[in-house]
Amino acid sequence: MTSGEEYFLCRSAAPGLMDELWAEAWRHFGEVFFRYRRWRHDGREYTVTPLRVDLARFEPSRSQRRVLARNRDLTVEVRPTELDAELWRMFAAHRRRFRADVPGSLHSFLSRRPSDVPCRNETLRVYAGPRLVAAHFLDIGLEATSAVYSMFDPSESRRSLGIYTILTAIGLSRRAGRRHFYPGYATREPSPYDYKKGLGALEEYDWRGRWLPLERGGAGG
C-alpha cells in the first residue's frame, strides 16, 4: 500500500525521456508510471528513498567481490525481453519465496510487449550450465538504465543471485557508457529493500529535485 502516489499511463517513451523520468524519481510497471513518498507494508509505514548509482564512481565492496567470485561458473545472456516458458517456470518457483505481497504475475511488472513497451527492456538471463538460475529485467535509456524486476531459483539462494544480477547489470551499464543505474526504491527505515543500500556510489532523491550522496546513517543503512 502506498500514500501520496502519483501516476500516469504511457505506452511509448523515448530513451531520453526515460532518463528524465528516472531523474525525477518516476518508476514504471508496464505502462503505469508512478512515484510515491510513503509505503505501508506489514502494518508499518516507511519513508521511500529513491536511489541511483553514479556509475563512474562505483566500485564493488569486498563482500560484493566475493559474490562475483562465487558465481564465476555462471554465464549471462542478454536478450530483448520476451516472456517465454523458461521465464514463467522460474517466476512460479521464485514467487513461492514470499509470504506477504506475493507477486501475481510477471505482467504485474512488465507489459504484454516488454521488449519495447513502454521503452527498451532487456533480460539478463543467468545460467548454471543449461539451467536458468536467475533473470534481471533492465530498462535501457540514453544515459541511464533502471532495474524493473529480478528473480532467481530459490534452490540457489546460497549464491546471492539478487546481488549478483544487480552487479552484472551495473557492469553492463558501465561498459555501455551509461552514467547512472537506478536500482529502484529503498526506505529510510530498515526494510526488505536494505540490500540496495549496500551498493557503492549511491545517491538519493530528496523530493525537491536534487540527487544527493546517500547519508548512510540517515537512511538506516
C-alpha positions as CSV (number, residue, x, y, z in Angstrom):
1,M,0.0,0.0,0.0
2,T,1.3,3.5,-0.8
3,S,0.3,7.0,0.2
4,G,0.6,10.2,-1.9
5,E,1.0,8.2,-5.0
6,E,1.2,10.0,-8.4
7,Y,0.8,8.0,-11.6
8,F,0.2,8.3,-15.3
9,L,-0.1,5.9,-18.3
10,C,2.4,5.9,-21.1
11,R,2.7,3.4,-23.9
12,S,5.9,4.7,-25.6
13,A,8.7,6.8,-24.1
14,A,12.0,7.6,-25.9
15,P,15.3,6.8,-24.2
16,G,15.9,10.5,-23.4
17,L,12.5,10.9,-21.8
18,M,13.1,7.8,-19.7
19,D,16.3,9.4,-18.4
20,E,14.3,12.5,-17.4
21,L,11.6,10.5,-15.7
22,W,14.0,8.4,-13.7
23,A,15.8,11.6,-12.7
24,E,12.5,12.8,-11.2
25,A,12.1,9.5,-9.2
26,W,9.5,8.0,-11.5
27,R,9.3,4.3,-12.0
28,H,7.0,2.1,-14.0
29,F,5.5,-1.3,-14.1
30,G,4.3,-2.0,-17.6
31,E,2.6,1.1,-19.0
32,V,1.8,2.6,-15.5
33,F,4.4,5.2,-14.3
34,F,4.3,6.0,-10.6
35,R,6.2,7.7,-7.7
36,Y,5.3,7.9,-4.0
37,R,6.9,9.0,-0.8
38,R,5.3,6.7,1.8
39,W,4.9,3.0,1.7
40,R,2.8,0.9,4.1
41,H,3.9,-2.8,4.5
42,D,3.0,-5.4,7.1
43,G,1.4,-2.9,9.4
44,R,4.3,-0.4,9.3
45,E,4.8,2.8,7.3
46,Y,8.1,3.6,5.6
47,T,9.7,6.7,4.1
48,V,10.5,6.0,0.5
49,T,14.1,6.8,-0.7
50,P,14.6,6.6,-4.5
51,L,18.2,5.6,-5.2
52,R,20.7,5.7,-8.1
53,V,24.3,4.6,-8.6
54,D,26.9,7.0,-10.1
55,L,28.5,4.5,-12.4
56,A,31.7,6.5,-12.9
57,R,32.4,6.2,-9.1
58,F,31.1,2.7,-8.4
59,E,33.4,0.1,-7.0
60,P,32.1,-3.2,-5.6
61,S,32.7,-3.8,-1.9
62,R,34.7,-6.7,-0.5
63,S,31.5,-8.7,0.1
64,Q,30.2,-7.9,-3.4
65,R,33.5,-9.1,-4.9
66,R,33.0,-12.3,-3.1
67,V,29.6,-12.7,-4.6
68,L,31.1,-12.2,-8.1
69,A,33.9,-14.7,-7.4
70,R,31.4,-17.3,-6.0
71,N,29.5,-17.1,-9.3
72,R,32.3,-17.3,-11.8
73,D,30.9,-20.5,-13.1
74,L,27.7,-18.8,-14.3
75,T,27.1,-17.5,-17.8
76,V,25.0,-14.5,-18.7
77,E,23.0,-14.0,-21.8
78,V,21.4,-10.6,-22.6
79,R,18.4,-10.6,-24.9
80,P,15.4,-8.4,-25.7
81,T,12.8,-9.3,-23.2
82,E,10.3,-12.0,-24.2
83,L,8.4,-13.8,-21.6
84,D,8.8,-17.4,-22.7
85,A,8.1,-20.7,-20.9
86,E,11.6,-20.7,-19.3
87,L,11.0,-17.4,-17.5
88,W,7.5,-18.3,-16.5
89,R,8.7,-21.5,-14.8
90,M,11.3,-19.5,-12.9
91,F,8.7,-17.0,-11.8
92,A,6.5,-19.8,-10.5
93,A,9.4,-21.0,-8.3
94,H,10.5,-17.6,-7.3
95,R,7.1,-16.4,-6.1
96,R,6.9,-19.3,-3.6
97,R,9.6,-17.5,-1.6
98,F,7.1,-14.8,-0.5
99,R,4.7,-15.0,2.4
100,A,3.4,-11.4,2.0
101,D,2.9,-9.3,-1.1
102,V,3.2,-12.4,-3.3
103,P,3.6,-11.2,-6.9
104,G,0.8,-12.5,-9.0
105,S,2.3,-12.4,-12.5
106,L,5.2,-11.1,-14.4
107,H,2.7,-8.9,-16.1
108,S,2.4,-7.1,-12.8
109,F,5.8,-5.6,-13.7
110,L,6.2,-6.0,-17.5
111,S,3.9,-5.1,-20.4
112,R,2.5,-7.5,-22.9
113,R,5.2,-6.3,-25.3
114,P,8.0,-5.9,-22.7
115,S,10.9,-5.5,-25.2
116,D,9.7,-2.1,-26.3
117,V,6.6,-1.0,-24.4
118,P,6.9,1.5,-22.9
119,C,10.7,1.5,-23.5
120,R,13.5,-0.8,-24.5
121,N,13.9,-3.6,-22.0
122,E,16.5,-6.4,-21.9
123,T,16.7,-9.6,-19.9
124,L,19.9,-10.7,-18.3
125,R,19.5,-14.5,-18.2
126,V,21.9,-16.2,-15.8
127,Y,22.7,-19.9,-16.4
128,A,24.4,-22.6,-14.4
129,G,25.2,-24.9,-17.3
130,P,22.0,-25.3,-19.3
131,R,19.7,-24.3,-16.3
132,L,18.3,-20.8,-15.8
133,V,19.0,-19.8,-12.3
134,A,18.2,-16.0,-12.3
135,A,16.8,-13.3,-14.5
136,H,17.0,-9.5,-14.3
137,F,14.8,-7.2,-16.4
138,L,16.6,-4.0,-17.3
139,D,15.2,-0.8,-18.9
140,I,17.6,1.0,-21.3
141,G,17.7,4.8,-21.5
142,L,20.0,7.1,-23.3
143,E,22.3,7.8,-20.3
144,A,20.9,5.5,-17.7
145,T,19.5,2.1,-17.0
146,S,16.9,1.0,-14.5
147,A,16.1,-2.3,-12.8
148,V,12.4,-3.3,-13.2
149,Y,12.4,-6.7,-11.6
150,S,14.7,-9.6,-10.6
151,M,14.0,-13.2,-9.8
152,F,16.0,-16.3,-9.1
153,D,15.8,-20.0,-8.4
154,P,15.2,-20.4,-4.6
155,S,17.3,-23.6,-4.6
156,E,20.3,-21.4,-5.5
157,S,19.9,-18.9,-2.6
158,R,23.4,-19.5,-1.3
159,R,24.7,-17.7,-4.4
160,S,23.2,-14.3,-3.5
161,L,21.8,-14.1,-7.0
162,G,19.8,-10.9,-6.3
163,I,23.0,-9.1,-5.6
164,Y,24.8,-10.9,-8.4
165,T,22.3,-9.8,-11.1
166,I,22.4,-6.1,-9.8
167,L,26.2,-6.2,-10.0
168,T,26.0,-7.7,-13.5
169,A,23.6,-5.0,-14.6
170,I,25.9,-2.3,-13.3
171,G,28.8,-3.8,-15.1
172,L,26.9,-3.9,-18.4
173,S,25.7,-0.4,-17.9
174,R,29.2,1.0,-17.3
175,R,30.6,-0.8,-20.3
176,A,27.8,0.7,-22.5
177,G,28.8,4.2,-21.3
178,R,25.7,4.9,-19.2
179,R,26.0,7.5,-16.4
180,H,23.5,6.1,-13.8
181,F,21.9,2.9,-12.8
182,Y,18.6,3.1,-10.9
183,P,18.1,0.0,-8.6
184,G,14.6,1.2,-7.5
185,Y,13.2,2.5,-4.3
186,A,14.5,1.7,-0.8
187,T,13.3,3.1,2.5
188,R,14.8,5.4,5.1
189,E,13.9,2.9,7.9
190,P,15.2,-0.7,7.9
191,S,13.1,-2.8,5.4
192,P,13.4,-5.7,2.9
193,Y,14.9,-3.3,0.5
194,D,18.0,-2.6,2.6
195,Y,20.2,-4.7,0.2
196,K,20.1,-1.9,-2.3
197,K,21.7,0.5,0.2
198,G,24.8,-1.7,0.2
199,L,25.7,-0.6,-3.2
200,G,28.5,1.9,-3.6
201,A,28.4,5.5,-5.1
202,L,24.8,5.8,-4.2
203,E,22.7,9.0,-4.4
204,E,19.3,9.5,-3.0
205,Y,16.5,11.8,-4.3
206,D,15.4,14.5,-1.8
207,W,11.9,15.0,-3.3
208,R,13.0,18.6,-4.1
209,G,14.5,17.8,-7.5
210,R,18.0,17.1,-6.2
211,W,20.1,13.9,-6.0
212,L,22.5,13.9,-3.0
213,P,25.0,11.4,-1.7
214,L,23.2,8.8,0.3
215,E,23.5,9.5,4.0
216,R,24.2,6.1,5.4
217,G,23.1,6.8,8.9
218,G,20.0,8.9,7.9
219,A,18.8,6.2,5.5
220,G,19.1,3.4,8.0
221,G,21.9,1.7,6.1
